[in-house]
């Protein structure tokens, strides 16, 4: 998952209108791509401050927010306590190294997190294990880019080619894999497109 360099960004993360708007776009795309029942058990992995789950909260059932940044976890716990994200659980968990919890979900969402994971294969397999049969995975991440998106020291991936990610999802046990354009990030005058990948356990 994303490194703990996010700790010092957490307190002011939601002050950026672009981040809030992007989360709302992601939530709309997920609602459009997946038939939500209103009772779906949701896990958001790499949830940051929980913005995407906030935008989905009225369309799903119980939610669990997962991150490994102490700063982000602190913000999420404060939101739960204030009622901004009602009845949510907050977990500190990194599936790159930790065992898969013995719980199951209907929808697993991860947004702009996968490219931070050096070896996504085991994490995608853990996602499959966390989902009940018929459960849905929604991955929002960067299209393959030239490495300019991250200007600091970075050990993840420069986005993903859709075909490569589709193969990894298949290897992890997913079917019905589909991609759609999601939103574009303007960073320093450069336009970086993202995709929404959906897959079924």
C-alpha positions as CSV (number, residue, x, y, z in Angstrom):
1,X,0.0,0.0,0.0
2,X,1.0,3.6,-0.1
3,X,3.9,4.5,2.1
4,X,3.6,6.4,5.4
5,X,4.8,9.5,3.6
6,X,1.0,10.2,3.5
7,X,1.0,10.7,7.3
8,X,1.9,14.4,7.1
9,X,-0.6,15.1,4.2
10,X,-3.6,13.5,6.0
11,X,-4.8,16.5,8.1
12,X,-5.2,18.8,5.1
13,X,-6.0,16.1,2.4
14,X,-9.7,17.0,2.3
15,X,-8.9,20.7,1.9
16,X,-8.1,20.2,-1.8
17,X,-11.4,20.6,-3.8
18,X,-9.9,18.5,-6.6
19,X,-9.5,15.5,-4.4
20,X,-13.1,15.8,-3.1
21,X,-14.4,16.2,-6.6
22,X,-12.4,13.2,-7.9
23,X,-13.8,11.0,-5.1
24,X,-17.3,12.0,-6.1
25,X,-16.6,11.1,-9.7
26,X,-15.2,7.7,-8.6
27,X,-18.3,7.0,-6.5
28,X,-20.6,7.9,-9.5
29,X,-18.6,5.6,-11.8
30,X,-18.8,2.8,-9.3
31,X,-22.5,3.2,-8.9
32,X,-22.9,3.1,-12.6
33,X,-20.7,0.1,-13.1
34,X,-21.9,-2.1,-10.2
35,X,-25.5,-2.8,-9.2
36,X,-25.4,-1.8,-5.5
37,X,-28.1,-3.3,-3.3
38,X,-28.0,-0.8,-0.4
39,X,-26.9,-3.6,1.9
40,X,-23.5,-4.5,0.3
41,X,-20.7,-5.1,2.8
42,X,-17.9,-2.8,1.5
43,X,-14.2,-2.7,2.2
44,X,-12.2,0.2,0.9
45,X,-8.5,-0.6,0.7
46,X,-6.0,2.3,0.9
47,X,-9.0,4.4,1.9
48,X,-6.9,7.5,2.8
49,X,-9.4,9.9,4.5
50,X,-12.4,7.9,3.4
51,X,-13.6,10.3,0.8
52,X,-14.8,7.7,-1.7
53,X,-16.7,5.7,1.0
54,X,-18.3,9.0,2.1
55,X,-19.6,9.5,-1.4
56,X,-20.9,5.9,-1.5
57,X,-22.3,5.7,2.0
58,X,-26.0,6.1,1.2
59,X,-25.9,3.3,-1.4
60,X,-24.2,0.5,0.5
61,X,-24.4,-1.4,3.8
62,X,-21.7,-1.9,6.4
63,X,-18.3,-0.3,5.5
64,X,-14.8,-1.1,6.6
65,X,-12.0,1.4,5.8
66,X,-8.4,0.1,5.5
67,X,-5.1,2.0,5.4
68,X,-1.6,1.7,6.8
69,X,-0.9,5.5,7.2
70,X,-1.3,6.5,10.9
71,X,-2.3,10.0,9.8
72,X,-5.0,8.8,7.4
73,X,-6.3,6.4,10.0
74,X,-6.5,9.2,12.5
75,X,-8.6,11.3,10.1
76,X,-10.9,8.4,9.3
77,X,-11.5,7.6,13.0
78,X,-12.4,11.3,13.6
79,X,-14.9,11.2,10.7
80,X,-16.5,8.0,12.1
81,X,-16.7,9.6,15.6
82,X,-18.3,12.8,14.1
83,X,-20.8,10.9,12.1
84,X,-19.4,11.9,8.7
85,X,-19.0,8.2,7.9
86,X,-21.6,6.6,10.0
87,X,-21.1,3.1,11.5
88,X,-17.8,2.4,9.8
89,X,-15.0,0.2,11.0
90,X,-11.4,1.4,10.5
91,X,-8.6,-1.1,10.2
92,X,-4.9,-0.7,10.0
93,X,-3.8,-3.4,7.5
94,X,-1.3,-4.0,4.8
95,X,-2.1,-7.0,2.7
96,X,1.4,-7.1,1.2
97,X,2.6,-8.5,4.5
98,X,-0.3,-9.3,6.8
99,X,-2.6,-12.3,6.8
100,X,-6.0,-12.0,5.1
101,X,-8.7,-11.3,7.8
102,X,-11.3,-14.0,8.2
103,X,-14.1,-11.8,6.9
104,X,-16.0,-11.6,3.6
105,X,-17.3,-8.6,1.7
106,X,-19.6,-8.0,-1.3
107,X,-17.7,-5.0,-2.7
108,X,-14.0,-4.1,-2.5
109,X,-12.9,-0.7,-3.7
110,X,-9.3,0.6,-4.0
111,X,-8.5,4.0,-5.5
112,X,-5.0,5.2,-6.5
113,X,-3.4,2.6,-4.3
114,X,-2.5,-0.4,-6.4
115,X,0.3,1.5,-8.2
116,X,2.1,2.0,-4.9
117,X,2.3,-1.7,-4.3
118,X,5.5,-3.2,-5.6
119,X,4.0,-6.7,-6.1
120,X,0.3,-6.4,-6.7
121,X,-0.2,-10.1,-7.4
122,X,-0.5,-11.3,-3.7
123,X,-2.7,-8.3,-2.8
124,X,-5.1,-9.0,-5.7
125,X,-5.2,-12.6,-4.5
126,X,-6.0,-11.4,-1.0
127,X,-8.8,-9.2,-2.5
128,X,-10.3,-12.3,-4.1
129,X,-10.1,-14.1,-0.8
130,X,-11.9,-11.3,1.0
131,X,-14.8,-11.3,-1.5
132,X,-17.7,-13.7,-1.4
133,X,-18.4,-15.5,-4.6
134,X,-20.2,-13.0,-6.9
135,X,-18.6,-10.1,-5.1
136,X,-17.2,-7.2,-7.0
137,X,-13.8,-5.5,-7.1
138,X,-13.4,-1.9,-8.3
139,X,-9.9,-0.7,-9.0
140,X,-9.3,3.0,-9.9
141,X,-5.7,3.7,-10.9
142,X,-3.4,5.4,-13.4
143,X,-3.2,4.4,-17.0
144,X,0.4,3.5,-17.9
145,X,2.5,6.7,-17.8
146,X,6.1,7.8,-18.3
147,X,7.1,8.0,-14.7
148,X,6.6,11.7,-14.3
149,X,3.5,11.4,-12.1
150,X,5.6,10.8,-9.0
151,X,8.3,13.4,-8.6
152,X,9.6,12.0,-5.3
153,X,11.5,8.7,-4.7
154,X,9.0,6.1,-5.8
155,X,9.2,2.3,-5.9
156,X,5.8,1.4,-7.3
157,X,4.4,1.3,-10.8
158,X,4.1,4.0,-13.4
159,X,0.4,3.2,-13.8
160,X,-0.9,0.0,-15.5
161,X,-1.5,-1.1,-19.1
162,X,-5.0,-2.5,-19.0
163,X,-4.1,-5.8,-20.6
164,X,-1.4,-6.4,-18.0
165,X,-3.7,-5.7,-15.1
166,X,-6.4,-7.8,-16.7
167,X,-4.0,-10.8,-16.7
168,X,-3.1,-10.2,-13.0
169,X,-6.8,-10.1,-12.1
170,X,-7.4,-13.3,-14.0
171,X,-4.5,-15.0,-12.2
172,X,-5.9,-13.8,-8.9
173,X,-9.2,-15.6,-9.6
174,X,-11.4,-12.8,-11.0
175,X,-13.7,-13.0,-14.0
176,X,-15.9,-10.6,-16.0
177,X,-13.1,-8.0,-16.1
178,X,-14.0,-4.7,-17.7
179,X,-12.3,-1.3,-18.0
180,X,-13.7,2.2,-18.5
181,X,-12.3,5.7,-18.5
182,X,-12.7,7.3,-15.0
183,X,-11.2,10.8,-14.5
184,X,-8.1,12.8,-15.4
185,X,-5.6,14.3,-13.0
186,X,-4.0,17.6,-13.9
187,X,-0.6,17.7,-12.3
188,X,1.8,20.5,-13.2
189,X,-0.1,21.1,-16.5
190,X,0.2,17.4,-17.5
191,X,-2.9,15.4,-17.9
192,X,-2.9,11.9,-16.4
193,X,-5.9,9.6,-17.2
194,X,-7.2,7.0,-14.9
195,X,-9.4,3.9,-15.4
196,X,-12.0,2.0,-13.4
197,X,-11.5,-1.7,-13.6
198,X,-14.3,-3.9,-12.4
199,X,-14.1,-7.7,-11.8
200,X,-16.1,-10.4,-10.2
201,X,-15.0,-13.0,-7.7
